[in-house]
C-alpha cells in the first residue's frame, strides 16, 4: 500500500512521452489519493489501480495535457470532500476511458469527466457511483460520441444522478439504474 500525508501519489510529467501509473491501494491523507498531470509535450496518461484509492480531497485527479489518450481503470475510489474521480482531457488529447469495478464515491460528484479532446469518451461502472451528483460528463463539439455503460446504481444524493452534456450520437446504457 502507498500512503502520503498530502497526496498518496503525485506524478507531474514535464517531459515528452507517456505517463503511466500502476499501483495497489493508495491513500492521500490530506490531499488526493492519486494526482497525475501529463504535460503538453507528453502523450498518453494511464492510471491502473488494482486496490482501493482514497483521498481526503479527490480519490483520483487525472489531467492529460498531452496528445494521446487518457485512461483510468480502478477498483473502489473515494474522494472524501470533493470528487471520487476527476478526469480532464485537454484539446490536444484523444480518447478518454474510465472503467471502475468498485464503488466510486465523491462528496460533490462521484465521477467527473471533461473531454476537450478529439476522441470518444467511454465510462463503464460496475460497482456503483455515489455523490451529490453521481456522474457529471461534459464533452466538447469536436469529440466523437460518448458511451456510458452502468451495471450498478448511480446515485445523486443531491437529486441528480447523471449530469450529461454530450455532442450527439451518445449512448447511455443504465442497466443498474439511477437514483
C-alpha atoms as one frame of an Amber mdcrd trajectory, in Angstrom:
protein
   0.000   0.000   0.000   1.026   3.597  -0.679   0.160   6.358   1.795   1.105
  10.041   1.832   0.484  12.883   4.270  -0.784  15.020   1.390  -1.204  13.031
  -1.868  -0.753   9.280  -1.919   0.828   9.505  -5.392   1.765  12.815  -7.038
   3.019  12.409 -10.611   3.683  15.528 -12.704   5.230  14.544 -16.025   7.014
  17.599 -17.503   8.771  15.835 -20.387   7.698  14.069 -23.531   6.218  10.596
 -23.758   3.591   8.744 -21.785   2.805   8.848 -18.068   1.661   5.505 -16.674
   0.827   4.673 -13.040   0.121   1.116 -11.885  -0.476   0.591  -8.180  -2.270
  -1.295  -5.450  -4.059   0.526  -2.596  -3.344   4.274  -2.247  -4.247   6.832
   0.441  -3.774  10.609   0.342  -4.369  11.642   3.949  -4.821  15.408   3.385
  -4.918  15.650  -0.434  -5.620  13.362  -3.383  -5.229   9.607  -3.470  -3.636
   9.855  -6.948  -2.782  13.216  -8.528  -1.460  12.806 -12.093  -0.703  15.568
 -14.609   0.735  14.938 -18.065   2.490  17.854 -19.805   1.637  19.334 -23.213
   4.815  17.698 -24.564   3.558  14.328 -23.313   1.407  11.724 -24.984  -0.962
   9.472 -23.051  -1.887   9.283 -19.360  -2.805   5.878 -17.904  -3.788   5.068
 -14.312  -4.368   1.455 -13.299  -5.204   0.904  -9.649  -5.665  -2.662  -8.502
  -6.650  -1.640  -4.977  -8.753   0.941  -3.151  -7.834   4.605  -3.746  -8.781
   7.114  -1.034  -8.131  10.834  -0.921  -9.249  13.456   1.564  -9.922  15.791
  -1.395 -10.210  13.706  -4.596  -9.730   9.984  -4.934  -8.142  10.308  -8.394
  -7.303  13.593 -10.140  -6.080  12.960 -13.704  -5.253  15.789 -16.145  -3.963
  14.912 -19.617  -2.418  17.876 -21.430  -0.649  15.516 -23.866  -1.631  14.491
 -27.384  -2.762  10.949 -26.540  -5.466   9.078 -24.663  -6.468   9.341 -21.006
  -7.354   6.029 -19.368  -8.325   5.306 -15.745  -9.005   1.740 -14.602  -9.712
   1.242 -10.917 -11.472  -0.624  -8.196 -13.051   1.310  -5.295 -12.336   5.076
  -5.117 -13.293   7.677  -2.504 -12.867  11.449  -2.552 -13.934  12.434   0.965
 -14.513  16.174   0.394 -14.685  16.621  -3.411 -14.633  14.089  -6.261 -14.186
  10.341  -6.477 -12.630  10.504  -9.961 -11.967  13.841 -11.698 -10.576  13.341
 -15.216  -9.761  16.052 -17.780  -8.529  15.541 -21.338  -7.363  18.842 -22.855
  -7.743  19.914 -26.506  -4.701  18.013 -27.820  -5.847  14.762 -26.187  -7.665
  11.970 -27.970  -9.948   9.383 -26.372 -10.916   9.141 -22.722 -11.826   5.914
 -20.909 -12.937   5.443 -17.290 -13.501   1.881 -16.054 -14.430   1.264 -12.427
 -15.178  -2.160 -10.983 -15.624  -0.935  -7.391 -17.759   1.656  -5.629 -16.806
   5.247  -6.570 -17.797   7.896  -4.027 -17.252  11.641  -4.028 -18.734  14.197
  -1.645 -19.519  16.560  -4.558 -19.505  14.248  -7.589 -18.712  10.551  -7.872
 -17.154  10.742 -11.370 -16.397  13.943 -13.308 -15.333  13.581 -16.945 -14.381
  16.632 -19.037 -13.179  15.608 -22.505 -11.936  18.520 -24.600 -10.010  16.175
 -26.912 -10.827  14.738 -30.311 -11.682  11.124 -29.469 -14.631   9.258 -27.982
 -15.440   9.132 -24.273 -16.273   5.832 -22.580 -17.362   5.318 -18.974 -18.011
   1.842 -17.575 -19.053   1.283 -13.953 -19.959  -1.975 -12.275 -19.519  -1.199
  -8.573 -21.799   1.793  -8.111 -21.255   5.560  -8.142 -22.403   7.970  -5.421
 -22.061  11.729  -4.933 -24.148  14.862  -4.572 -24.183  14.346  -8.357 -23.404
  10.742  -9.302 -21.744  11.237 -12.709 -21.028  14.547 -14.440 -19.939  14.428
 -18.094 -19.007  17.275 -20.409 -17.755  16.634 -23.909 -16.949  19.276 -26.497
 -18.284  19.633 -30.049 -15.152  18.145 -31.652 -15.459  14.832 -29.789 -16.708
  11.541 -31.074 -19.712  10.122 -29.211 -19.834   9.317 -25.502 -20.881   5.922
 -24.141 -21.809   5.229 -20.519 -22.249   1.570 -19.525 -23.521   1.096 -15.994
 -24.406  -2.219 -14.367 -24.922  -0.925 -10.830 -26.612   2.021  -9.146 -25.598
   5.619  -9.882 -26.866   7.768  -7.016 -27.049  11.544  -6.791 -27.732  12.344
  -3.156 -28.432  15.971  -4.103 -31.075  14.958  -6.649 -29.114  14.482  -9.914
 -27.764  11.032 -10.730 -26.252  11.949 -14.135 -25.475  15.452 -15.398 -24.671
  14.818 -19.067 -23.663  17.377 -21.696 -22.822  15.477 -24.859 -22.429  16.372
 -28.502 -24.840  13.955 -30.159 -24.871  10.265 -31.094 -24.278   9.402 -27.437
 -25.313   6.156 -25.711 -26.254   5.656 -22.061 -26.796   2.010 -21.022 -28.103
   2.263 -17.467 -28.696  -1.367 -16.533 -28.146  -0.779 -12.813 -30.429   2.236
 -12.697 -30.105   5.714 -11.308 -31.438   7.208  -8.125
